[in-house]
């Protein structure tokens, strides 16, 4: 258990508890060993009195964390951050709007806004494709990638051809797959 010492944090917790007391049935409070008269008094306190109570050190406020849930939450945050970083990588390296919609569920408007934010402007019009020999190499590398994730495959392909935009690589792949 972690003890809370900061009076501001204690006040937030006490405010939260006081607000929740109106939602909890009295038998639930006494069933957990809580003295009903203390909770009634707490419920009646105004904001100034709650602030005074939070500032006193005559009782402790401790929080416990569900460590398994915390670990799951931390993994979720890591996955979101990784996804956002990958999305930014694709935007910075010229992925097409349609590919961003497919891989990241990003709308057209959000893509245009993010390109401005990241300083990754793209010129309108047809893409200049590399010569036939390089296009064949691009397709061979693409065909050799075994990762089932389309995001990972495009990332690895771009890392193999960093001088080309992801949109160019996507166009080459689509052309070769249309011919096959």
C-alpha positions as a Markdown table, in Angstrom:
| # | Residue | x | y | z |
|---|---|---|---|---|
| 1 | Unk | 0.0 | 0.0 | 0.0 |
| 2 | Unk | 1.1 | 3.5 | -0.8 |
| 3 | Unk | 0.4 | 6.2 | 1.7 |
| 4 | Unk | -0.7 | 9.5 | 0.3 |
| 5 | Unk | 0.9 | 12.5 | 1.9 |
| 6 | Unk | 0.2 | 15.4 | -0.4 |
| 7 | Unk | -2.8 | 17.4 | 0.9 |
| 8 | Unk | -4.0 | 18.2 | -2.6 |
| 9 | Unk | -4.0 | 14.5 | -3.6 |
| 10 | Unk | -5.7 | 13.6 | -0.3 |
| 11 | Unk | -8.4 | 16.2 | -1.0 |
| 12 | Unk | -9.1 | 14.8 | -4.4 |
| 13 | Unk | -9.4 | 11.3 | -2.9 |
| 14 | Unk | -11.7 | 12.5 | -0.1 |
| 15 | Unk | -13.8 | 14.4 | -2.6 |
| 16 | Unk | -14.1 | 11.3 | -4.6 |
| 17 | Unk | -15.1 | 9.2 | -1.6 |
| 18 | Unk | -17.6 | 11.7 | -0.4 |
| 19 | Unk | -19.2 | 11.9 | -3.9 |
| 20 | Unk | -19.3 | 8.1 | -4.1 |
| 21 | Unk | -20.9 | 7.8 | -0.7 |
| 22 | Unk | -24.2 | 9.0 | -2.2 |
| 23 | Unk | -24.1 | 6.0 | -4.6 |
| 24 | Unk | -23.3 | 3.3 | -2.1 |
| 25 | Unk | -25.9 | 1.5 | 0.0 |
| 26 | Unk | -25.4 | 1.8 | 3.8 |
| 27 | Unk | -25.2 | -2.0 | 4.2 |
| 28 | Unk | -22.3 | -2.1 | 1.8 |
| 29 | Unk | -20.4 | 0.3 | 3.9 |
| 30 | Unk | -21.0 | -1.5 | 7.2 |
| 31 | Unk | -20.4 | -4.9 | 5.5 |
| 32 | Unk | -16.8 | -3.8 | 4.8 |
| 33 | Unk | -16.2 | -2.8 | 8.4 |
| 34 | Unk | -16.8 | 0.9 | 7.9 |
| 35 | Unk | -18.4 | 2.9 | 10.7 |
| 36 | Unk | -21.6 | 4.4 | 9.3 |
| 37 | Unk | -21.4 | 7.5 | 11.6 |
| 38 | Unk | -18.0 | 8.4 | 10.2 |
| 39 | Unk | -19.2 | 8.1 | 6.6 |
| 40 | Unk | -22.3 | 10.2 | 7.4 |
| 41 | Unk | -20.1 | 12.9 | 8.9 |
| 42 | Unk | -17.8 | 12.8 | 5.9 |
| 43 | Unk | -20.8 | 13.0 | 3.6 |
| 44 | Unk | -22.0 | 16.2 | 5.3 |
| 45 | Unk | -18.6 | 18.1 | 5.1 |
| 46 | Unk | -18.5 | 21.1 | 2.8 |
| 47 | Unk | -15.5 | 21.8 | 0.5 |
| 48 | Unk | -13.6 | 23.9 | 3.0 |
| 49 | Unk | -14.0 | 21.2 | 5.7 |
| 50 | Unk | -12.9 | 18.5 | 3.3 |
| 51 | Unk | -9.8 | 20.6 | 2.6 |
| 52 | Unk | -9.0 | 20.9 | 6.3 |
| 53 | Unk | -9.5 | 17.2 | 6.8 |
| 54 | Unk | -7.2 | 16.4 | 3.9 |
| 55 | Unk | -4.5 | 18.6 | 5.5 |
| 56 | Unk | -4.6 | 16.9 | 8.8 |
| 57 | Unk | -2.2 | 14.0 | 9.6 |
| 58 | Unk | -4.3 | 12.4 | 12.2 |
| 59 | Unk | -5.3 | 9.6 | 9.8 |
| 60 | Unk | -3.7 | 8.0 | 6.8 |
| 61 | Unk | -5.0 | 7.5 | 3.3 |
| 62 | Unk | -3.5 | 4.6 | 1.5 |
| 63 | Unk | -4.0 | 3.3 | -2.0 |
| 64 | Unk | -3.4 | -0.2 | -3.3 |
| 65 | Unk | -2.8 | -1.1 | -6.8 |
| 66 | Unk | -4.0 | -4.1 | -8.7 |
| 67 | Unk | -0.5 | -5.1 | -9.9 |
| 68 | Unk | -1.7 | -7.5 | -12.6 |
| 69 | Unk | -4.1 | -4.8 | -13.9 |
| 70 | Unk | -1.3 | -2.2 | -13.7 |
| 71 | Unk | 1.0 | -4.5 | -15.8 |
| 72 | Unk | -1.7 | -5.0 | -18.4 |
| 73 | Unk | -2.3 | -1.2 | -18.5 |
| 74 | Unk | 1.4 | -0.5 | -18.9 |
| 75 | Unk | 1.5 | -3.0 | -21.8 |
| 76 | Unk | -1.5 | -1.3 | -23.4 |
| 77 | Unk | 0.2 | 2.1 | -23.1 |
| 78 | Unk | 3.4 | 0.7 | -24.7 |
| 79 | Unk | 1.4 | -0.8 | -27.6 |
| 80 | Unk | -0.4 | 2.5 | -28.2 |
| 81 | Unk | 2.9 | 4.4 | -28.1 |
| 82 | Unk | 4.5 | 1.9 | -30.5 |
| 83 | Unk | 1.6 | 2.2 | -32.8 |
| 84 | Unk | 1.7 | 6.0 | -32.7 |
| 85 | Unk | 5.4 | 6.0 | -33.4 |
| 86 | Unk | 5.0 | 3.6 | -36.3 |
| 87 | Unk | 2.1 | 5.7 | -37.7 |
| 88 | Unk | 4.3 | 8.8 | -37.5 |
| 89 | Unk | 7.1 | 6.9 | -39.2 |
| 90 | Unk | 4.7 | 6.1 | -42.1 |
| 91 | Unk | 3.5 | 9.7 | -42.4 |
| 92 | Unk | 7.0 | 11.1 | -42.3 |
| 93 | Unk | 8.1 | 8.7 | -44.9 |
| 94 | Unk | 5.4 | 9.4 | -47.4 |
| 95 | Unk | 2.8 | 6.7 | -47.0 |
| 96 | Unk | -0.3 | 7.2 | -49.1 |
| 97 | Unk | -3.6 | 8.3 | -47.6 |
| 98 | Unk | -5.2 | 5.0 | -48.6 |
| 99 | Unk | -2.4 | 2.9 | -47.0 |
| 100 | Unk | -2.6 | 5.0 | -43.8 |
| 101 | Unk | -6.4 | 4.4 | -43.8 |
| 102 | Unk | -5.8 | 0.6 | -44.2 |
| 103 | Unk | -3.0 | 0.2 | -41.7 |
| 104 | Unk | -3.9 | 2.7 | -39.0 |
| 105 | Unk | -7.6 | 3.6 | -39.6 |
| 106 | Unk | -6.6 | 7.3 | -40.1 |
| 107 | Unk | -9.0 | 9.5 | -41.9 |
| 108 | Unk | -8.0 | 11.6 | -44.9 |
| 109 | Unk | -8.4 | 14.8 | -42.9 |
| 110 | Unk | -6.3 | 13.5 | -40.0 |
| 111 | Unk | -3.6 | 12.4 | -42.4 |
| 112 | Unk | -3.4 | 15.9 | -44.0 |
| 113 | Unk | -3.3 | 17.5 | -40.5 |
| 114 | Unk | -0.6 | 15.1 | -39.3 |
| 115 | Unk | 1.5 | 15.7 | -42.4 |
| 116 | Unk | 1.4 | 19.4 | -41.7 |
| 117 | Unk | 2.3 | 18.8 | -38.0 |
| 118 | Unk | 5.2 | 16.5 | -38.9 |
| 119 | Unk | 6.4 | 18.6 | -41.8 |
| 120 | Unk | 5.8 | 15.9 | -44.3 |
| 121 | Unk | 4.2 | 17.6 | -47.2 |
| 122 | Unk | 3.6 | 15.6 | -50.4 |
| 123 | Unk | 3.2 | 17.0 | -53.8 |
| 124 | Unk | 0.0 | 16.1 | -55.7 |
| 125 | Unk | 0.2 | 14.1 | -58.9 |
| 126 | Unk | 1.7 | 10.9 | -60.1 |
| 127 | Unk | 4.6 | 9.4 | -58.3 |
| 128 | Unk | 8.0 | 9.0 | -60.1 |
| 129 | Unk | 8.7 | 5.3 | -60.0 |
| 130 | Unk | 12.2 | 3.8 | -60.0 |
| 131 | Unk | 13.6 | 2.0 | -63.0 |
| 132 | Unk | 12.5 | -1.5 | -63.8 |
| 133 | Unk | 15.5 | -3.2 | -62.2 |
| 134 | Unk | 14.9 | -1.5 | -58.8 |
| 135 | Unk | 11.2 | -2.3 | -59.0 |
| 136 | Unk | 12.0 | -6.0 | -59.5 |
| 137 | Unk | 14.3 | -5.9 | -56.5 |
| 138 | Unk | 11.5 | -4.2 | -54.4 |
| 139 | Unk | 9.1 | -6.9 | -55.3 |
| 140 | Unk | 11.7 | -9.7 | -54.6 |
| 141 | Unk | 12.3 | -8.2 | -51.1 |
| 142 | Unk | 8.5 | -7.8 | -50.6 |
| 143 | Unk | 7.9 | -11.4 | -51.6 |
| 144 | Unk | 10.7 | -12.6 | -49.3 |
| 145 | Unk | 9.1 | -10.9 | -46.2 |
| 146 | Unk | 7.3 | -13.5 | -44.1 |
| 147 | Unk | 5.8 | -11.3 | -41.4 |
| 148 | Unk | 2.0 | -11.6 | -41.5 |
| 149 | Unk | 1.6 | -8.0 | -40.4 |
| 150 | Unk | 1.2 | -5.6 | -43.3 |
| 151 | Unk | 2.5 | -2.8 | -41.2 |
| 152 | Unk | 5.7 | -4.7 | -40.4 |
| 153 | Unk | 6.1 | -5.8 | -44.0 |
| 154 | Unk | 5.9 | -2.2 | -45.3 |
| 155 | Unk | 8.3 | -1.0 | -42.5 |
| 156 | Unk | 10.9 | -3.7 | -43.4 |
| 157 | Unk | 10.5 | -2.9 | -47.1 |
| 158 | Unk | 11.0 | 0.8 | -46.5 |
| 159 | Unk | 14.0 | 0.1 | -44.4 |
| 160 | Unk | 15.5 | -1.9 | -47.3 |
| 161 | Unk | 14.8 | 1.1 | -49.6 |
| 162 | Unk | 14.9 | 4.2 | -47.4 |
| 163 | Unk | 15.6 | 6.5 | -50.3 |
| 164 | Unk | 12.1 | 5.8 | -51.7 |
| 165 | Unk | 8.8 | 6.9 | -50.2 |
| 166 | Unk | 6.4 | 4.3 | -48.8 |
| 167 | Unk | 3.9 | 5.5 | -51.4 |
| 168 | Unk | 6.3 | 4.6 | -54.2 |
| 169 | Unk | 7.0 | 1.2 | -52.7 |
| 170 | Unk | 3.2 | 0.6 | -52.3 |
| 171 | Unk | 2.7 | 1.5 | -55.9 |
| 172 | Unk | 5.4 | -0.9 | -57.1 |
| 173 | Unk | 4.0 | -3.7 | -55.0 |
| 174 | Unk | 0.4 | -3.1 | -56.3 |
| 175 | Unk | 1.6 | -3.0 | -59.9 |
| 176 | Unk | 3.5 | -6.3 | -59.5 |
| 177 | Unk | 0.6 | -8.0 | -57.7 |
| 178 | Unk | -1.8 | -6.8 | -60.4 |
| 179 | Unk | 0.4 | -8.5 | -63.1 |
| 180 | Unk | 0.7 | -11.7 | -61.1 |
